Amino acid sequence: MEIKRDDTASPSVVADIGATNIRFARLSPLGALGPIARFPIAEFPDLTTALAHFLNKDGGPRPVRLGLAVAGPVFGDEVKLTNAQWQFSIRHLKEQ
C-alpha cells in the first residue's frame, strides 16, 4: 500500500506580483487564503527581500511551497516583470 503525503498540510505562501504592489498570503491546511499583506514593490530591491520582509512580519513557519503570479513573461528559469525592475531565477529563488 502506498502512503501519500498530504501537501495541503505543508506551510504554503502565495504571492501576486504586479507592477506596483506585491501581495502575500498564507494558505491554511485546507487551502483557505489567509489575510493579505500588500507592499509597494518600490520598497524592495528584489523578490527575495520582499518575501523575507513578509515572513518576518507574519511570523509563521517557513514555507515549503510558494505559488507566484507575475505580471510578466517567464522564459524557462528566468522571470522578468514587464512594468517593474524586478527579475529573478526560479532556481535561485528555490535555493534561497
N, CA, C and O atoms as a CHARMM CRD file, in Angstrom:
* protein
*
  384
    1    1 MET  N      0.83800  -1.17000   0.00000 PROA 1      0.00000
    2    1 MET  CA     0.00000   0.00000   0.00000 PROA 1      0.00000
    3    1 MET  C      0.88800   1.24000   0.00000 PROA 1      0.00000
    4    1 MET  O      1.81800   1.34500   0.80000 PROA 1      0.00000
    5    2 GLU  N      0.60100   2.16900  -0.89000 PROA 2      0.00000
    6    2 GLU  CA     1.36300   3.40400  -0.98000 PROA 2      0.00000
    7    2 GLU  C      0.72700   4.45400  -0.08200 PROA 2      0.00000
    8    2 GLU  O     -0.48500   4.66700  -0.12900 PROA 2      0.00000
    9    3 ILE  N      1.54800   5.11100   0.73700 PROA 3      0.00000
   10    3 ILE  CA     1.06300   6.20100   1.58800 PROA 3      0.00000
   11    3 ILE  C      1.44800   7.50100   0.91600 PROA 3      0.00000
   12    3 ILE  O      2.61600   7.73200   0.60400 PROA 3      0.00000
   13    4 LYS  N      0.44900   8.35300   0.69600 PROA 4      0.00000
   14    4 LYS  CA     0.69900   9.63900   0.05000 PROA 4      0.00000
   15    4 LYS  C      0.73400  10.74100   1.10000 PROA 4      0.00000
   16    4 LYS  O     -0.09600  10.78800   2.00800 PROA 4      0.00000
   17    5 ARG  N      1.70500  11.61800   0.95300 PROA 5      0.00000
   18    5 ARG  CA     1.82500  12.76200   1.84500 PROA 5      0.00000
   19    5 ARG  C      0.79900  13.80800   1.43000 PROA 5      0.00000
   20    5 ARG  O      0.60600  14.05400   0.24000 PROA 5      0.00000
   21    6 ASP  N      0.14400  14.42300   2.40600 PROA 6      0.00000
   22    6 ASP  CA    -0.83800  15.46500   2.13100 PROA 6      0.00000
   23    6 ASP  C     -0.12000  16.80400   2.01700 PROA 6      0.00000
   24    6 ASP  O      0.21700  17.41900   3.02900 PROA 6      0.00000
   25    7 ASP  N      0.11700  17.25900   0.77500 PROA 7      0.00000
   26    7 ASP  CA     0.82200  18.50900   0.56300 PROA 7      0.00000
   27    7 ASP  C      0.06400  19.71800   1.07700 PROA 7      0.00000
   28    7 ASP  O      0.67300  20.76100   1.31400 PROA 7      0.00000
   29    8 THR  N     -1.25300  19.61300   1.25800 PROA 8      0.00000
   30    8 THR  CA    -2.00800  20.76400   1.73400 PROA 8      0.00000
   31    8 THR  C     -1.64100  21.11500   3.16500 PROA 8      0.00000
   32    8 THR  O     -1.92100  22.22800   3.60800 PROA 8      0.00000
   33    9 ALA  N     -1.02300  20.19900   3.90000 PROA 9      0.00000
   34    9 ALA  CA    -0.61800  20.47900   5.27500 PROA 9      0.00000
   35    9 ALA  C      0.73700  21.17900   5.33100 PROA 9      0.00000
   36    9 ALA  O      1.13000  21.65600   6.39600 PROA 9      0.00000
   37   10 SER  N      1.45500  21.25300   4.22500 PROA 10     0.00000
   38   10 SER  CA     2.75200  21.92200   4.18100 PROA 10     0.00000
   39   10 SER  C      2.55800  23.43800   4.24600 PROA 10     0.00000
   40   10 SER  O      1.64100  23.97000   3.62000 PROA 10     0.00000
   41   11 PRO  N      3.41700  24.14200   5.00100 PROA 11     0.00000
   42   11 PRO  CA     3.30200  25.60600   5.03600 PROA 11     0.00000
   43   11 PRO  C      3.45800  26.16900   3.62300 PROA 11     0.00000
   44   11 PRO  O      4.44400  25.90100   2.93700 PROA 11     0.00000
   45   12 SER  N      2.46900  26.95000   3.20700 PROA 12     0.00000
   46   12 SER  CA     2.45400  27.48200   1.84600 PROA 12     0.00000
   47   12 SER  C      2.16800  28.97400   1.85300 PROA 12     0.00000
   48   12 SER  O      1.39400  29.47300   2.67100 PROA 12     0.00000
   49   13 VAL  N      2.80800  29.67600   0.92400 PROA 13     0.00000
   50   13 VAL  CA     2.59400  31.10800   0.73500 PROA 13     0.00000
   51   13 VAL  C      2.31000  31.33300  -0.74200 PROA 13     0.00000
   52   13 VAL  O      2.90600  30.68800  -1.60500 PROA 13     0.00000
   53   14 VAL  N      1.39400  32.25300  -1.02600 PROA 14     0.00000
   54   14 VAL  CA     1.13000  32.66000  -2.39600 PROA 14     0.00000
   55   14 VAL  C      1.44300  34.14500  -2.51600 PROA 14     0.00000
   56   14 VAL  O      1.32700  34.89200  -1.54500 PROA 14     0.00000
   57   15 ALA  N      1.83700  34.56400  -3.69900 PROA 15     0.00000
   58   15 ALA  CA     2.15600  35.97100  -3.94000 PROA 15     0.00000
   59   15 ALA  C      1.64600  36.37800  -5.30600 PROA 15     0.00000
   60   15 ALA  O      1.71900  35.62000  -6.27300 PROA 15     0.00000
   61   16 ASP  N      1.12800  37.59500  -5.36100 PROA 16     0.00000
   62   16 ASP  CA     0.69600  38.21300  -6.61300 PROA 16     0.00000
   63   16 ASP  C      1.61800  39.40200  -6.82000 PROA 16     0.00000
   64   16 ASP  O      1.56000  40.38200  -6.07800 PROA 16     0.00000
   65   17 ILE  N      2.46900  39.30800  -7.83500 PROA 17     0.00000
   66   17 ILE  CA     3.47400  40.33500  -8.07500 PROA 17     0.00000
   67   17 ILE  C      3.04200  41.16700  -9.26900 PROA 17     0.00000
   68   17 ILE  O      3.08400  40.70500 -10.40900 PROA 17     0.00000
   69   18 GLY  N      2.62700  42.39000  -9.00100 PROA 18     0.00000
   70   18 GLY  CA     2.20100  43.29300 -10.05900 PROA 18     0.00000
   71   18 GLY  C      3.26100  44.33800 -10.34100 PROA 18     0.00000
   72   18 GLY  O      4.38900  44.23400  -9.85800 PROA 18     0.00000
   73   19 ALA  N      2.90700  45.33500 -11.11200 PROA 19     0.00000
   74   19 ALA  CA     3.85000  46.38900 -11.46100 PROA 19     0.00000
   75   19 ALA  C      4.06600  47.36600 -10.31300 PROA 19     0.00000
   76   19 ALA  O      5.12800  47.98200 -10.21500 PROA 19     0.00000
   77   20 THR  N      3.06100  47.51600  -9.43800 PROA 20     0.00000
   78   20 THR  CA     3.12200  48.49900  -8.36500 PROA 20     0.00000
   79   20 THR  C      3.24400  47.86300  -6.99400 PROA 20     0.00000
   80   20 THR  O      4.00000  48.34100  -6.14800 PROA 20     0.00000
   81   21 ASN  N      2.49500  46.77800  -6.76700 PROA 21     0.00000
   82   21 ASN  CA     2.44200  46.14700  -5.45400 PROA 21     0.00000
   83   21 ASN  C      2.70300  44.65200  -5.53000 PROA 21     0.00000
   84   21 ASN  O      2.54900  44.01900  -6.57500 PROA 21     0.00000
   85   22 ILE  N      3.10600  44.11000  -4.37800 PROA 22     0.00000
   86   22 ILE  CA     3.18500  42.66400  -4.21900 PROA 22     0.00000
   87   22 ILE  C      2.27600  42.31100  -3.05400 PROA 22     0.00000
   88   22 ILE  O      2.29200  42.96800  -2.01400 PROA 22     0.00000
   89   23 ARG  N      1.49200  41.27500  -3.24200 PROA 23     0.00000
   90   23 ARG  CA     0.57900  40.81300  -2.20700 PROA 23     0.00000
   91   23 ARG  C      0.97500  39.39900  -1.80900 PROA 23     0.00000
   92   23 ARG  O      1.20000  38.54100  -2.66300 PROA 23     0.00000
   93   24 PHE  N      1.05800  39.16700  -0.51000 PROA 24     0.00000
   94   24 PHE  CA     1.38200  37.85200   0.03400 PROA 24     0.00000
   95   24 PHE  C      0.22400  37.37700   0.90300 PROA 24     0.00000
   96   24 PHE  O     -0.48700  38.17800   1.51100 PROA 24     0.00000
   97   25 ALA  N      0.05000  36.06900   0.94900 PROA 25     0.00000
   98   25 ALA  CA    -0.89900  35.45100   1.87800 PROA 25     0.00000
   99   25 ALA  C     -0.45200  34.02200   2.12900 PROA 25     0.00000
  100   25 ALA  O      0.19700  33.39900   1.28900 PROA 25     0.00000
  101   26 ARG  N     -0.80800  33.52300   3.28400 PROA 26     0.00000
  102   26 ARG  CA    -0.57800  32.10700   3.59200 PROA 26     0.00000
  103   26 ARG  C     -1.82700  31.33300   3.22100 PROA 26     0.00000
  104   26 ARG  O     -2.92900  31.87900   3.17000 PROA 26     0.00000
  105   27 LEU  N     -1.62900  30.04700   2.96400 PROA 27     0.00000
  106   27 LEU  CA    -2.75400  29.15100   2.74100 PROA 27     0.00000
  107   27 LEU  C     -2.91000  28.28300   3.97700 PROA 27     0.00000
  108   27 LEU  O     -1.92600  27.77700   4.51700 PROA 27     0.00000
  109   28 SER  N     -4.14100  28.11200   4.42100 PROA 28     0.00000
  110   28 SER  CA    -4.39000  27.23200   5.56200 PROA 28     0.00000
  111   28 SER  C     -4.21100  25.79000   5.10000 PROA 28     0.00000
  112   28 SER  O     -4.14000  25.53400   3.89800 PROA 28     0.00000
  113   29 PRO  N     -4.13600  24.83400   6.04700 PROA 29     0.00000
  114   29 PRO  CA    -4.02500  23.42000   5.64800 PROA 29     0.00000
  115   29 PRO  C     -5.17600  22.95600   4.75400 PROA 29     0.00000
  116   29 PRO  O     -5.03000  21.98400   4.01100 PROA 29     0.00000
  117   30 LEU  N     -6.32200  23.64700   4.82200 PROA 30     0.00000
  118   30 LEU  CA    -7.45400  23.28100   3.96200 PROA 30     0.00000
  119   30 LEU  C     -7.51000  24.10300   2.67900 PROA 30     0.00000
  120   30 LEU  O     -8.44300  23.96600   1.88800 PROA 30     0.00000
  121   31 GLY  N     -6.49800  24.96500   2.47500 PROA 31     0.00000
  122   31 GLY  CA    -6.41900  25.73500   1.23500 PROA 31     0.00000
  123   31 GLY  C     -7.08100  27.09100   1.28500 PROA 31     0.00000
  124   31 GLY  O     -7.17100  27.76400   0.25800 PROA 31     0.00000
  125   32 ALA  N     -7.55500  27.52200   2.46400 PROA 32     0.00000
  126   32 ALA  CA    -8.16800  28.84100   2.57900 PROA 32     0.00000
  127   32 ALA  C     -7.08500  29.91500   2.58600 PROA 32     0.00000
  128   32 ALA  O     -6.02500  29.74100   3.18700 PROA 32     0.00000
  129   33 LEU  N     -7.36300  31.01400   1.91700 PROA 33     0.00000
  130   33 LEU  CA    -6.42500  32.12900   1.84500 PROA 33     0.00000
  131   33 LEU  C     -6.46900  32.92800   3.14600 PROA 33     0.00000
  132   33 LEU  O     -7.53900  33.32300   3.60900 PROA 33     0.00000
  133   34 GLY  N     -5.29400  33.15900   3.72600 PROA 34     0.00000
  134   34 GLY  CA    -5.20500  33.94300   4.95700 PROA 34     0.00000
  135   34 GLY  C     -5.25100  35.43000   4.65600 PROA 34     0.00000
  136   34 GLY  O     -5.49400  35.82800   3.51600 PROA 34     0.00000
  137   35 PRO  N     -5.02000  36.25000   5.66700 PROA 35     0.00000
  138   35 PRO  CA    -5.00200  37.70000   5.45200 PROA 35     0.00000
  139   35 PRO  C     -3.96800  38.08100   4.39500 PROA 35     0.00000
  140   35 PRO  O     -2.88700  37.49600   4.32700 PROA 35     0.00000
  141   36 ILE  N     -4.31100  39.05500   3.58700 PROA 36     0.00000
  142   36 ILE  CA    -3.43200  39.50300   2.51100 PROA 36     0.00000
  143   36 ILE  C     -2.59600  40.68000   3.00100 PROA 36     0.00000
  144   36 ILE  O     -3.12400  41.66000   3.52500 PROA 36     0.00000
  145   37 ALA  N     -1.28900  40.56500   2.82200 PROA 37     0.00000
  146   37 ALA  CA    -0.35400  41.65200   3.14500 PROA 37     0.00000
  147   37 ALA  C      0.09200  42.27000   1.83200 PROA 37     0.00000
  148   37 ALA  O      0.51900  41.56100   0.92100 PROA 37     0.00000
  149   38 ARG  N     -0.00400  43.59000   1.73100 PROA 38     0.00000
  150   38 ARG  CA     0.35400  44.28300   0.48600 PROA 38     0.00000
  151   38 ARG  C      1.49600  45.25100   0.75500 PROA 38     0.00000
  152   38 ARG  O      1.49500  45.97900   1.74800 PROA 38     0.00000
  153   39 PHE  N      2.47200  45.24500  -0.15000 PROA 39     0.00000
  154   39 PHE  CA     3.62200  46.11700  -0.03300 PROA 39     0.00000
  155   39 PHE  C      3.93800  46.71100  -1.40900 PROA 39     0.00000
  156   39 PHE  O      3.79900  46.02400  -2.42100 PROA 39     0.00000
  157   40 PRO  N      4.36100  47.97500  -1.45800 PROA 40     0.00000
  158   40 PRO  CA     4.81100  48.55100  -2.73100 PROA 40     0.00000
  159   40 PRO  C      6.10700  47.88400  -3.18800 PROA 40     0.00000
  160   40 PRO  O      7.03600  47.71400  -2.39900 PROA 40     0.00000
  161   41 ILE  N      6.16300  47.51500  -4.43500 PROA 41     0.00000
  162   41 ILE  CA     7.36600  46.88700  -4.98600 PROA 41     0.00000
  163   41 ILE  C      8.57200  47.81400  -4.86000 PROA 41     0.00000
  164   41 ILE  O      9.69000  47.34500  -4.64700 PROA 41     0.00000
  165   42 ALA  N      8.36100  49.10800  -4.98800 PROA 42     0.00000
  166   42 ALA  CA     9.46600  50.07000  -4.94700 PROA 42     0.00000
  167   42 ALA  C     10.20900  50.04900  -3.61300 PROA 42     0.00000
  168   42 ALA  O     11.32800  50.55700  -3.53700 PROA 42     0.00000
  169   43 GLU  N      9.62000  49.47800  -2.55700 PROA 43     0.00000
  170   43 GLU  CA    10.27800  49.41900  -1.25200 PROA 43     0.00000
  171   43 GLU  C     11.35000  48.32600  -1.16900 PROA 43     0.00000
  172   43 GLU  O     12.10900  48.28000  -0.20100 PROA 43     0.00000
  173   44 PHE  N     11.41700  47.45200  -2.17000 PROA 44     0.00000
  174   44 PHE  CA    12.32100  46.29900  -2.10900 PROA 44     0.00000
  175   44 PHE  C     13.13700  46.18500  -3.38700 PROA 44     0.00000
  176   44 PHE  O     12.63100  46.45100  -4.47700 PROA 44     0.00000
  177   45 PRO  N     14.39800  45.78900  -3.25700 PROA 45     0.00000
  178   45 PRO  CA    15.22300  45.65400  -4.45800 PROA 45     0.00000
  179   45 PRO  C     14.90500  44.40700  -5.27100 PROA 45     0.00000
  180   45 PRO  O     15.20200  44.34400  -6.46500 PROA 45     0.00000
  181   46 ASP  N     14.28400  43.38900  -4.60600 PROA 46     0.00000
  182   46 ASP  CA    14.00500  42.13800  -5.31300 PROA 46     0.00000
  183   46 ASP  C     12.96700  41.31200  -4.55700 PROA 46     0.00000
  184   46 ASP  O     12.57700  41.65200  -3.44000 PROA 46     0.00000
  185   47 LEU  N     12.53500  40.23800  -5.17800 PROA 47     0.00000
  186   47 LEU  CA    11.51600  39.36600  -4.59700 PROA 47     0.00000
  187   47 LEU  C     11.99400  38.71200  -3.30800 PROA 47     0.00000
  188   47 LEU  O     11.22400  38.60000  -2.35400 PROA 47     0.00000
  189   48 THR  N     13.24000  38.28400  -3.26100 PROA 48     0.00000
  190   48 THR  CA    13.76800  37.61700  -2.07300 PROA 48     0.00000
  191   48 THR  C     13.66100  38.52400  -0.84900 PROA 48     0.00000
  192   48 THR  O     13.27500  38.06900   0.22700 PROA 48     0.00000
  193   49 THR  N     13.99600  39.78400  -1.00600 PROA 49     0.00000
  194   49 THR  CA    13.92100  40.74000   0.10100 PROA 49     0.00000
  195   49 THR  C     12.47600  40.97500   0.51000 PROA 49     0.00000
  196   49 THR  O     12.17900  41.04700   1.70300 PROA 49     0.00000
  197   50 ALA  N     11.57700  41.09700  -0.45000 PROA 50     0.00000
  198   50 ALA  CA    10.15300  41.30000  -0.14500 PROA 50     0.00000
  199   50 ALA  C      9.57900  40.08700   0.57200 PROA 50     0.00000
  200   50 ALA  O      8.82100  40.23700   1.53100 PROA 50     0.00000
  201   51 LEU  N      9.92900  38.89200   0.12000 PROA 51     0.00000
  202   51 LEU  CA     9.44300  37.67600   0.77100 PROA 51     0.00000
  203   51 LEU  C      9.97200  37.57700   2.19600 PROA 51     0.00000
  204   51 LEU  O      9.22100  37.23100   3.10800 PROA 51     0.00000
  205   52 ALA  N     11.24500  37.87400   2.40100 PROA 52     0.00000
  206   52 ALA  CA    11.82000  37.84700   3.75100 PROA 52     0.00000
  207   52 ALA  C     11.10400  38.84000   4.66100 PROA 52     0.00000
  208   52 ALA  O     10.85900  38.54500   5.83000 PROA 52     0.00000
  209   53 HSD  N     10.77000  40.00400   4.13400 PROA 53     0.00000
  210   53 HSD  CA    10.04500  41.01700   4.91100 PROA 53     0.00000
  211   53 HSD  C      8.67000  40.48100   5.32900 PROA 53     0.00000
  212   53 HSD  O      8.27100  40.60400   6.48700 PROA 53     0.00000
  213   54 PHE  N      7.96000  39.89000   4.37800 PROA 54     0.00000
  214   54 PHE  CA     6.65000  39.31400   4.70200 PROA 54     0.00000
  215   54 PHE  C      6.77700  38.23300   5.76900 PROA 54     0.00000
  216   54 PHE  O      6.02700  38.23600   6.74500 PROA 54     0.00000
  217   55 LEU  N      7.71600  37.31200   5.59300 PROA 55     0.00000
  218   55 LEU  CA     7.86700  36.20800   6.54600 PROA 55     0.00000
  219   55 LEU  C      8.24300  36.71500   7.93600 PROA 55     0.00000
  220   55 LEU  O      7.78000  36.16700   8.93600 PROA 55     0.00000
  221   56 ASN  N      9.07200  37.74800   8.01200 PROA 56     0.00000
  222   56 ASN  CA     9.43000  38.32000   9.31200 PROA 56     0.00000
  223   56 ASN  C      8.23000  38.97100   9.98800 PROA 56     0.00000
  224   56 ASN  O      8.03600  38.81500  11.19400 PROA 56     0.00000
  225   57 LYS  N      7.42500  39.69800   9.22100 PROA 57     0.00000
  226   57 LYS  CA     6.23400  40.34600   9.78600 PROA 57     0.00000
  227   57 LYS  C      5.17200  39.31600  10.15700 PROA 57     0.00000
  228   57 LYS  O      4.50900  39.44600  11.18500 PROA 57     0.00000
  229   58 ASP  N      5.01500  38.30700   9.33100 PROA 58     0.00000
  230   58 ASP  CA     3.98400  37.29400   9.51700 PROA 58     0.00000
  231   58 ASP  C      4.28700  36.39000  10.70900 PROA 58     0.00000
  232   58 ASP  O      3.38800  36.04500  11.47600 PROA 58     0.00000
  233   59 GLY  N      5.54300  36.01200  10.86200 PROA 59     0.00000
  234   59 GLY  CA     5.95400  35.19600  11.98600 PROA 59     0.00000
  235   59 GLY  C      5.57600  33.72400  11.90000 PROA 59     0.00000
  236   59 GLY  O      5.83600  32.97100  12.83800 PROA 59     0.00000
  237   60 GLY  N      4.97600  33.30300  10.80700 PROA 60     0.00000
  238   60 GLY  CA     4.59500  31.90000  10.64500 PROA 60     0.00000
  239   60 GLY  C      5.78100  31.04000  10.25000 PROA 60     0.00000
  240   60 GLY  O      6.90100  31.53600  10.12900 PROA 60     0.00000
  241   61 PRO  N      5.53600  29.75000  10.05000 PROA 61     0.00000
  242   61 PRO  CA     6.62400  28.85300   9.67100 PROA 61     0.00000
  243   61 PRO  C      7.15100  29.15600   8.26700 PROA 61     0.00000
  244   61 PRO  O      6.43900  29.69000   7.41600 PROA 61     0.00000
  245   62 ARG  N      8.39500  28.80600   8.05700 PROA 62     0.00000
  246   62 ARG  CA     9.00000  28.98200   6.73200 PROA 62     0.00000
  247   62 ARG  C      8.22100  28.12500   5.73400 PROA 62     0.00000
  248   62 ARG  O      7.99600  26.94100   5.98600 PROA 62     0.00000
  249   63 PRO  N      7.81000  28.70000   4.61500 PROA 63     0.00000
  250   63 PRO  CA     7.00800  27.92500   3.67000 PROA 63     0.00000
  251   63 PRO  C      7.80500  26.81800   2.98600 PROA 63     0.00000
  252   63 PRO  O      9.00200  26.95000   2.73200 PROA 63     0.00000
  253   64 VAL  N      7.11300  25.74100   2.70100 PROA 64     0.00000
  254   64 VAL  CA     7.66900  24.63600   1.92800 PROA 64     0.00000
  255   64 VAL  C      7.32200  24.84600   0.45800 PROA 64     0.00000
  256   64 VAL  O      8.04700  24.41200  -0.43800 PROA 64     0.00000
  257   65 ARG  N      6.19000  25.52600   0.23000 PROA 65     0.00000
  258   65 ARG  CA     5.74200  25.79900  -1.13900 PROA 65     0.00000
  259   65 ARG  C      5.46700  27.28600  -1.29700 PROA 65     0.00000
  260   65 ARG  O      5.03400  27.95500  -0.35900 PROA 65     0.00000
  261   66 LEU  N      5.72500  27.79300  -2.50100 PROA 66     0.00000
  262   66 LEU  CA     5.47600  29.18800  -2.83400 PROA 66     0.00000
  263   66 LEU  C      4.83900  29.23100  -4.20600 PROA 66     0.00000
  264   66 LEU  O      5.41500  28.74700  -5.18100 PROA 66     0.00000
  265   67 GLY  N      3.65100  29.81000  -4.28600 PROA 67     0.00000
  266   67 GLY  CA     2.96500  29.97600  -5.56100 PROA 67     0.00000
  267   67 GLY  C      3.04700  31.43500  -5.96800 PROA 67     0.00000
  268   67 GLY  O      2.74700  32.31900  -5.16500 PROA 67     0.00000
  269   68 LEU  N      3.44800  31.70100  -7.20600 PROA 68     0.00000
  270   68 LEU  CA     3.61900  33.07000  -7.67200 PROA 68     0.00000
  271   68 LEU  C      2.76200  33.35500  -8.89300 PROA 68     0.00000
  272   68 LEU  O      2.66400  32.53700  -9.80800 PROA 68     0.00000
  273   69 ALA  N      2.14500  34.52400  -8.89200 PROA 69     0.00000
  274   69 ALA  CA     1.51300  35.07700 -10.08700 PROA 69     0.00000
  275   69 ALA  C      2.32100  36.31900 -10.42800 PROA 69     0.00000
  276   69 ALA  O      2.47700  37.20400  -9.58700 PROA 69     0.00000
  277   70 VAL  N      2.83000  36.39600 -11.63600 PROA 70     0.00000
  278   70 VAL  CA     3.70400  37.50400 -12.01200 PROA 70     0.00000
  279   70 VAL  C      3.15600  38.26100 -13.21300 PROA 70     0.00000
  280   70 VAL  O      2.54700  37.67600 -14.10800 PROA 70     0.00000
  281   71 ALA  N      3.38400  39.58400 -13.21900 PROA 71     0.00000
  282   71 ALA  CA     2.96700  40.43600 -14.33100 PROA 71     0.00000
  283   71 ALA  C      4.13500  40.55400 -15.30100 PROA 71     0.00000
  284   71 ALA  O      4.79800  41.58700 -15.39400 PROA 71     0.00000
  285   72 GLY  N      4.36100  39.46900 -16.01200 PROA 72     0.00000
  286   72 GLY  CA     5.46100  39.47400 -16.96700 PROA 72     0.00000
  287   72 GLY  C      5.73200  38.07800 -17.47700 PROA 72     0.00000
  288   72 GLY  O      5.16900  37.10500 -16.97400 PROA 72     0.00000
  289   73 PRO  N      6.58600  37.97700 -18.46600 PROA 73     0.00000
  290   73 PRO  CA     6.87000  36.67500 -19.07800 PROA 73     0.00000
  291   73 PRO  C      7.81100  35.81800 -18.24400 PROA 73     0.00000
  292   73 PRO  O      8.64100  36.31800 -17.48500 PROA 73     0.00000
  293   74 VAL  N      7.65100  34.50900 -18.41400 PROA 74     0.00000
  294   74 VAL  CA     8.54100  33.53000 -17.80600 PROA 74     0.00000
  295   74 VAL  C      9.21200  32.79300 -18.95600 PROA 74     0.00000
  296   74 VAL  O      8.54900  32.13700 -19.76000 PROA 74     0.00000
  297   75 PHE  N     10.53600  32.90900 -19.02600 PROA 75     0.00000
  298   75 PHE  CA    11.30300  32.24200 -20.07700 PROA 75     0.00000
  299   75 PHE  C     12.17200  31.17700 -19.42000 PROA 75     0.00000
  300   75 PHE  O     13.26800  31.46900 -18.94300 PROA 75     0.00000
  301   76 GLY  N     11.68200  29.94900 -19.39800 PROA 76     0.00000
  302   76 GLY  CA    12.42400  28.87400 -18.75400 PROA 76     0.00000
  303   76 GLY  C     12.57100  29.14400 -17.27300 PROA 76     0.00000
  304   76 GLY  O     11.59200  29.08900 -16.52800 PROA 76     0.00000
  305   77 ASP  N     13.78600  29.43600 -16.83800 PROA 77     0.00000
  306   77 ASP  CA    14.09100  29.68600 -15.42900 PROA 77     0.00000
  307   77 ASP  C     14.00900  31.17300 -15.07000 PROA 77     0.00000
  308   77 ASP  O     14.00400  31.52000 -13.88900 PROA 77     0.00000
  309   78 GLU  N     13.94600  32.03300 -16.05000 PROA 78     0.00000
  310   78 GLU  CA    14.01800  33.47200 -15.80600 PROA 78     0.00000
  311   78 GLU  C     12.64000  34.13700 -15.86200 PROA 78     0.00000
  312   78 GLU  O     11.84300  33.89200 -16.76700 PROA 78     0.00000
  313   79 VAL  N     12.39000  34.99100 -14.85500 PROA 79     0.00000
  314   79 VAL  CA    11.15000  35.75900 -14.77800 PROA 79     0.00000
  315   79 VAL  C     11.53700  37.23500 -14.79100 PROA 79     0.00000
  316   79 VAL  O     12.42600  37.65800 -14.05100 PROA 79     0.00000
  317   80 LYS  N     10.86300  38.01500 -15.63800 PROA 80     0.00000
  318   80 LYS  CA    11.14000  39.45400 -15.71700 PROA 80     0.00000
  319   80 LYS  C      9.80700  40.18400 -15.74400 PROA 80     0.00000
  320   80 LYS  O      8.98100  39.96500 -16.62900 PROA 80     0.00000
  321   81 LEU  N      9.61000  41.06000 -14.75400 PROA 81     0.00000
  322   81 LEU  CA     8.36900  41.83100 -14.71600 PROA 81     0.00000
  323   81 LEU  C      8.34000  42.82700 -15.86100 PROA 81     0.00000
  324   81 LEU  O      9.36300  43.41500 -16.21100 PROA 81     0.00000
  325   82 THR  N      7.17900  43.01100 -16.43500 PROA 82     0.00000
  326   82 THR  CA     7.02800  43.88900 -17.58500 PROA 82     0.00000
  327   82 THR  C      7.13500  45.36000 -17.20000 PROA 82     0.00000
  328   82 THR  O      7.80900  46.12800 -17.88500 PROA 82     0.00000
  329   83 ASN  N      6.47500  45.76300 -16.10600 PROA 83     0.00000
  330   83 ASN  CA     6.40500  47.17700 -15.74200 PROA 83     0.00000
  331   83 ASN  C      7.10600  47.49000 -14.42100 PROA 83     0.00000
  332   83 ASN  O      6.73900  48.44600 -13.73800 PROA 83     0.00000
  333   84 ALA  N      8.09300  46.70500 -14.06300 PROA 84     0.00000
  334   84 ALA  CA     8.86800  46.94200 -12.83900 PROA 84     0.00000
  335   84 ALA  C     10.29800  46.44400 -13.07500 PROA 84     0.00000
  336   84 ALA  O     10.57000  45.75800 -14.06000 PROA 84     0.00000
  337   85 GLN  N     11.19000  46.79200 -12.17500 PROA 85     0.00000
  338   85 GLN  CA    12.60900  46.47500 -12.34800 PROA 85     0.00000
  339   85 GLN  C     12.98000  45.04700 -11.96600 PROA 85     0.00000
  340   85 GLN  O     14.07800  44.59600 -12.29000 PROA 85     0.00000
  341   86 TRP  N     12.11000  44.34000 -11.29900 PROA 86     0.00000
  342   86 TRP  CA    12.46700  43.01600 -10.78700 PROA 86     0.00000
  343   86 TRP  C     12.62300  41.98200 -11.89700 PROA 86     0.00000
  344   86 TRP  O     11.89900  41.98100 -12.89300 PROA 86     0.00000
  345   87 GLN  N     13.59700  41.10700 -11.68200 PROA 87     0.00000
  346   87 GLN  CA    13.73500  39.87900 -12.45300 PROA 87     0.00000
  347   87 GLN  C     14.40100  38.87300 -11.53800 PROA 87     0.00000
  348   87 GLN  O     15.14400  39.25200 -10.63200 PROA 87     0.00000
  349   88 PHE  N     14.14400  37.59300 -11.76500 PROA 88     0.00000
  350   88 PHE  CA    14.72700  36.58200 -10.88300 PROA 88     0.00000
  351   88 PHE  C     14.75100  35.23200 -11.56500 PROA 88     0.00000
  352   88 PHE  O     14.04700  34.98200 -12.54400 PROA 88     0.00000
  353   89 SER  N     15.58500  34.37700 -11.01200 PROA 89     0.00000
  354   89 SER  CA    15.71700  32.99900 -11.45800 PROA 89     0.00000
  355   89 SER  C     14.87100  32.12400 -10.52500 PROA 89     0.00000
  356   89 SER  O     14.98000  32.23900  -9.30400 PROA 89     0.00000
  357   90 ILE  N     14.05200  31.27500 -11.07600 PROA 90     0.00000
  358   90 ILE  CA    13.23300  30.36800 -10.26600 PROA 90     0.00000
  359   90 ILE  C     14.14300  29.44300  -9.46400 PROA 90     0.00000
  360   90 ILE  O     13.89600  29.21400  -8.28000 PROA 90     0.00000
  361   91 ARG  N     15.17600  28.91800 -10.08100 PROA 91     0.00000
  362   91 ARG  CA    16.11300  28.03600  -9.40700 PROA 91     0.00000
  363   91 ARG  C     16.79300  28.74400  -8.24000 PROA 91     0.00000
  364   91 ARG  O     16.90300  28.18000  -7.15100 PROA 91     0.00000
  365   92 HSD  N     17.24400  29.95800  -8.45700 PROA 92     0.00000
  366   92 HSD  CA    17.91200  30.71500  -7.41500 PROA 92     0.00000
  367   92 HSD  C     16.93900  31.00100  -6.25800 PROA 92     0.00000
  368   92 HSD  O     17.32500  30.91500  -5.09200 PROA 92     0.00000
  369   93 LEU  N     15.71300  31.33100  -6.57000 PROA 93     0.00000
  370   93 LEU  CA    14.70900  31.59300  -5.53700 PROA 93     0.00000
  371   93 LEU  C     14.49500  30.33600  -4.68700 PROA 93     0.00000
  372   93 LEU  O     14.41300  30.42600  -3.46200 PROA 93     0.00000
  373   94 LYS  N     14.40600  29.18400  -5.31800 PROA 94     0.00000
  374   94 LYS  CA    14.24100  27.91900  -4.56900 PROA 94     0.00000
  375   94 LYS  C     15.42600  27.67300  -3.64500 PROA 94     0.00000
  376   94 LYS  O     15.25100  27.23000  -2.51000 PROA 94     0.00000
  377   95 GLU  N     16.62900  27.95900  -4.12700 PROA 95     0.00000
  378   95 GLU  CA    17.83400  27.74000  -3.31800 PROA 95     0.00000
  379   95 GLU  C     17.87400  28.64300  -2.09600 PROA 95     0.00000
  380   95 GLU  O     18.37200  28.25300  -1.04000 PROA 95     0.00000
  381   96 GLN  N     17.35400  29.83600  -2.24400 PROA 96     0.00000
  382   96 GLN  CA    17.36500  30.78500  -1.13200 PROA 96     0.00000
  383   96 GLN  C     16.27800  30.43500  -0.14500 PROA 96     0.00000
  384   96 GLN  O     16.12000  31.11700   0.86800 PROA 96     0.00000
